[in-house]
Amino acid sequence: MAEKLDDISVSEEQFELEGQTSNAPEAVGGEPPRKSKSGAGGTKAAKQRAASPGFPARTATFVRDTRAEMRRVSWPTANEVKNTTIITLVAVVFFALYLFGIDRVWAFLIDHLRVWLGGS
């Protein structure tokens, strides 16, 4: 039995957790799961690597998922982009002038303080 969510098919086999170990601890008060002591030393990982899809299949899945996600994006209108650009430019000019003014005031005060204290 497969369920369809948007453009993604998910089968029950993909959700079976029986026989798999997890690195996450169990519920509060529970004991964390233990690793398998099968002595084979990574045969399970080797089987998973062998069963994993190849580069072309993973690339196709990535492109398909990316396209599905891009359809869900809420794109701004041209008017919204124009308004936020104007607001940004006004803020940049304001802060540039403000910081320039503060810099000039401090330069004036430091220069006059240096002269007043007897510097050259």
N, C-alpha and C positions, 0 to 999 in steps of 0.2 A: 504494500500500500504506500503510495507516494503522495505527499501533500504539495500543493503548488502555492508559493508565496511570491507574488510579482512574477519575475522571470527565473526564479530559482527553484529547482526541483530537489526535494529532500526526501530520502527514503528512511524507513524505520531502522534499517541496518546501520546507517550512519550514526544513529543515536544510541545504539546498544553499548552499554558500558560494562557488560558482564565479562569478567576475566581481565579487565584492564586495570592498571594501577594509576593512581593520581598523586601528584606532588602536593596537592592542597590538603590541609587537615580536615577531618570530618567535623560535624557539628560541635557546638560548644560542649565540652566535657568528654568528647569522643577522643579516640586514639588516632593519630595520623596513620595513614595506610603504610604498609610495609612493602619494601621492594622484594621482587621475586628472587629466590636463591636457587635458580635453576642450574647454575654452574656452567651454562652454555656460553655465558659471557657475551651477550649482544646478538644472539640469533634472532630475537624478536625484532630488534631494531633493523637488522639486515633484511628481514622479511618485509617490514614496513617500507624500507627504501626500495625494495624490488617491486612492491605493489604500488608505489606512488607514481602518479602520472609523469610523463616526460616533459621536457622544456616546451615543446609546441602546445601541448594540452594545457599546461599551466599558464602559458602566455595567452592562449585563447580565453581561458577562464578569467584572467586578469582584465583583458580588454572588454569582455562581456559584462563583468561586474562594474568596471569603470563607466561604461556607457549607461548601465542601469542607474548608477549613482548620479551621473550628470543629468539624467532626466528628472531627478528629484530636487535638483538645485533650484533655489528661488533667485532668479537673476534680477538685478535692479533695472528699473526703466531708465531711459536716457535722461529724463528730467531729474530723477534721483541722483544719478551720477553727476550731472551738471551742478546741482545744488551742493552736494557734499564736496565737490572740487572747489567751488567758490568759497565755501566755509573754511576749507583747509588753507587755501591761499591767503585769505584774510587773517587767519590765525597766525600763519607763518610771518606775514609782514608785520603784524602787531608785535609779536614777540621779538622779532629782529630789531625793530625800532626801540622797544623797551630795553633790551639788553645793550644796544648801542648807547642809549642814554645813560644807563647805569654805569657802563664802562667809562664814558666821558666824564661823569661826575666823580668817580673814584680816581681817575687819572688826574683831574684838576685838583682834588683834595690832596692827593699824595704829593704832587708836584709842589703845591704851595706849602705843605707841611715840611717838605724837605728844605725848601728855601727858608722858611721861618726858623727851622732848627739849626741853620747855619751851614747847610750843605751848599754845594756849588750849582 
